[in-house]
Amino acid sequence: MTPPSSSSAERREPLNRQRVLLAALKMADEEGLEVLSMRRLGQALGVEAMSLYKHVSNKDDLLDGITDLVVGEIEIPAKAATWKEAMRARAISAHQVLLRHRWATVMMGSRLRLGPSMLRYVDLTLGWLLEAGFSEDLAVDAWHTMDSFIYGYTLQELNLPFDQAQSDEVATGFLQNLPAEQFPHFHRVVRNIIGQGYRDNFDFGLELLLEGLEARRKNHPLSPY
């Protein structure tokens, strides 16, 4: 008797929510969120699309689920020397995770239903800030501001109209069409950056943000928490 193929065995493997979400995450990463549909996902799993509704309520539930999987990859240290060290590690991890999952940045800020990973992510963030002496109001402002920076910088990086390795070439071409007499300051700066390669300013912006929050924390009434 011919043994069943591995693909046949995989198709007969019972479905569960985790398997459905992991397959959806893989499809979103490899083909883009716009390709993800219940029909395509069912085909990838070797089942009818209707079978998926036993494990996810609808498309929104599916999107909530895969977004929460991405959030679960972000690392927030349980122990760190200072709140700034913890928030720095959190921001760097979030940035790296969102670069891996190119579709996820917009989704992170647009979901109404928060999954367990997102709830933990927010709770740990607020916990670090409150324990450091931020008031409740300032902790919320700090959390929102840090996430706005992470999401905004990530979106900008993901949507660069050129490859990072081409930055010097792009700057050189741009300089040729930038009259020095008309735009002297812009021309000076562009001329200066040629030869430096792509400038990743994420760490620079993050440090400015953390320093500003630290200054505000010192001058803000302590939380009774």
Secondary structure as GFF3:
##gff-version 3
##sequence-region A 1 225
A	DSSP	alpha_helix	6	12	.	.	.	ID=ss1
A	DSSP	alpha_helix	17	31	.	.	.	ID=ss2
A	DSSP	three_ten_helix	33	35	.	.	.	ID=ss3
A	DSSP	alpha_helix	38	45	.	.	.	ID=ss4
A	DSSP	three_ten_helix	49	54	.	.	.	ID=ss5
A	DSSP	alpha_helix	59	71	.	.	.	ID=ss6
A	DSSP	alpha_helix	83	100	.	.	.	ID=ss7
A	DSSP	alpha_helix	104	108	.	.	.	ID=ss8
A	DSSP	alpha_helix	116	131	.	.	.	ID=ss9
A	DSSP	alpha_helix	136	158	.	.	.	ID=ss10
A	DSSP	three_ten_helix	164	166	.	.	.	ID=ss11
A	DSSP	alpha_helix	167	176	.	.	.	ID=ss12
A	DSSP	alpha_helix	184	193	.	.	.	ID=ss13
A	DSSP	alpha_helix	202	218	.	.	.	ID=ss14
###
